[in-house]
Amino acid sequence: MTTLPLLSVTVRYDNCVEREAVGLAFELISQYDVDVIVGPTCNTPAIAVGVMAAYYNLPHYVWGFTTANELAVVPRFPTVIILTPNYFT
């Protein structure tokens, strides 16, 4: 089995609260210098974090209960990758 020596995973829970999701995303970006964000798993927080991810040009994977069609609007969310089916994907 191969290992990925430079891979680390940092987990934060936003409890589907937009304000917490934005704060935690900023913490991940500014303090942990993350290369990718996975989540949040709810629509409103995912939209807010999607805007931040676009600003910082970070890949942003959304999944779980995140089904907002708005996230499929590429000009607004160019770095969002949707992992769950919605009306447009």
C-alpha positions as a printed Julia matrix, in Angstrom:
89×3 Matrix{Float64}:
   0.0    0.0     0.0
   1.36   3.41   -0.94
   1.13   6.36    1.38
   0.89  10.01    0.54
   3.55  11.63    2.72
   2.54  15.24    2.05
  -1.17  14.73    2.57
  -2.9   16.01    5.68
  -6.6   16.33    6.36
  -8.13  19.0     8.6
 -11.78  18.6     9.57
 -14.09  21.33   10.81
 -17.85  21.06   11.41
 -20.13  23.97   10.54
 -23.41  22.39   11.71
 -25.08  23.72    8.54
 -24.77  27.28    9.84
 -23.66  29.79    7.19
 -21.78  32.08    9.59
 -19.82  29.14   11.06
 -19.06  27.74    7.61
 -17.64  31.05    6.37
 -15.56  31.51    9.52
 -14.21  27.97    9.4
 -13.46  28.22    5.67
 -11.5   31.41    6.28
  -9.62  29.66    9.1
  -8.75  26.76    6.78
  -7.57  29.13    4.06
  -5.66  31.65    6.19
  -4.23  29.47    8.96
  -3.91  26.04    7.36
  -3.19  27.11    3.76
  -5.44  24.35    2.41
  -5.32  23.28   -1.23
  -8.96  22.17   -1.43
 -12.21  22.47    0.55
 -14.69  19.6     0.79
 -18.1   20.7     2.04
 -20.11  22.24    3.63
 -22.89  19.72    3.19
 -25.83  22.16    3.28
 -26.96  24.63    0.61
 -26.68  28.07    2.21
 -23.25  27.47    3.78
 -21.98  25.85    0.56
 -23.0   28.89   -1.48
 -21.21  31.26    0.9
 -18.06  29.12    0.98
 -18.29  28.73   -2.81
 -17.92  32.49   -3.21
 -14.85  32.43   -0.95
 -13.36  29.47   -2.8
 -13.78  31.32   -6.1
 -12.05  34.39   -4.67
  -9.09  32.32   -3.43
  -9.17  30.08   -6.56
  -9.5   26.91   -4.48
 -11.22  23.73   -5.65
 -14.42  23.38   -3.64
 -16.12  19.97   -3.59
 -19.74  19.97   -2.43
 -21.67  16.84   -1.48
 -24.26  15.52    0.96
 -27.41  17.6     1.22
 -25.93  20.29   -1.02
 -28.28  20.29   -4.0
 -28.67  24.01   -4.79
 -28.84  24.54   -8.55
 -27.2   27.91   -7.98
 -23.86  26.14   -7.4
 -23.92  24.96  -11.03
 -23.59  28.57  -12.27
 -19.98  28.4   -13.45
 -19.31  32.15  -13.85
 -20.2   32.68  -10.17
 -18.74  29.42   -8.84
 -15.86  28.52  -11.19
 -14.06  26.33   -8.64
 -17.06  24.35   -7.34
 -17.18  20.65   -8.18
 -20.6   19.13   -7.45
 -20.48  15.51   -6.26
 -24.25  15.03   -5.84
 -26.82  15.15   -8.63
 -29.04  18.18   -8.96
 -31.33  19.51  -11.68
 -28.53  20.98  -13.83
 -25.77  18.36  -13.44
